[in-house]
Amino acid sequence: MHDPIADMLISIKNAGNAGKASAIVPFSSIKESIASILFQNGFIASYSKKGKKVIKTLEIGIAYDGKNPRVAQVARISKPSRRSYVKVSEIRPVRNGYGLMVVSTPKGLMTGDEAKKAQVGGEALFKIW
């Protein structure tokens, strides 16, 4: 079984723990959407699409708070083997507001807070803090 979203998240976490400036992962549109959400919320410093045609990659700049990486932990909720869906009423803050939950909704990928404001539920992809 292969989980490309989990591979991307763990690559970001491991690159931060190793003190790297960036992590490079294979490109897909959902990974680019996830990188956009992480960038908007300050979990990564930057992201850019590299390459052309078949061999495309996503270069993700790692954000740091001093010497510590901004991404401390990642928890995958919905996996390829077991999908997990949440209602609007089940969306809760992650780590008392210091973390973030990403939800795949009919209106696209959103953070848990955005999904709650838009009154839509969906597939809970992961939590990051």
GIURQUI-V865724 format. One line per field, one symbol per residue. psi: psi as a letter, one per 20 degrees, with the letter a starting at -180 (. if undefined). A space follows every 10 residues. Layout:
psi: ???
This chain:
psi: qpnhghgggh ggghhghikq hrqpqqqqhh hhgghgghgh jjhqhrqqpq rqdgnqropp ppqqndipqh ogqpopfprh hoqpqqrgii oqqplkiiap ppporijapr rhgghghilq aapogrqq.
